[in-house]
Amino acid sequence: MSRPQPEARNAYRHFLPITTRWMDNDVYGHVNNVVYYSYFDTVVNQYLIVEGALDIHAGEVIGLVVETQCNYFGPLAFPQTVEAGLRVAHLGASSVRYEIGLFAQGEPHSAARGHFVHVYVDRTTRRPATLPPALAQALEKLR
């Protein structure tokens, strides 16, 4: 298997600038690896909320993360703006695989890239649920 490589910006359909925080850095002077996953969550959920596809307080369905992964290629640090790129690689009846690239502001290639899979479930029963039309339409724009 070949080693994962950084990707170019044009591989992603949506971008969100995220300002790093002092607390994101670890003792080694760069953003700690676990913080990258919070950036993943931020770009996905911000997109869905702005698109009107996700009601985090009262929506009938919620997304549960069932798989996640990240490859790191270069450091990010405070103070810096991270530009999070987002795309959808797979869209199922009740699941979606998001792929995210994290870029240092203005850089042509990702400092990290990863994915996570959401399975959308009924808020009450926690059983898989068909994607509501507004959610499916918003996700389709990212394919």
Steps between C-alpha positions, in 0.01 A plus 500: 500500500630846414542769763225766502599832346388860552227619265448821309226748587303428184420151636247659739162664438449718812741691724476643849772714663565393861714710730731295720490568872781521755371182665521306169881491519674227692835507677675438166376831358244377250130415498448174686380210286166463682406860414498414129189290563323801654579690181341213303184525713495879465515513120238226455249629754543865402429410138190295587358764735556787253342292221191447719557125490566437870300613801730411789232569761176360360573308180354151472832351388852542635834386363712258704867459413580132440843533338774760489856529371764768440840522329737782594743657254612827657449699819232754576543735797363794695469775388389385158187472289418150380291467187291183524396350168201265483360251252273195504658179373204267556132563557280211608136473609589575864875565497759735356878498478642850537856572390678800642824675410659743744713771340720768649353828374592553136700178466433290187518155666342354811688484828266215594218308344253256638148374504216405721181308443168610643212259529181701533262361759163584649565736792283295737552136400860535378414268209621585146271742320470601137665835431238777495470670158662830612798311644539281190488810276763684705728196497455450126651848443824375656544195274 
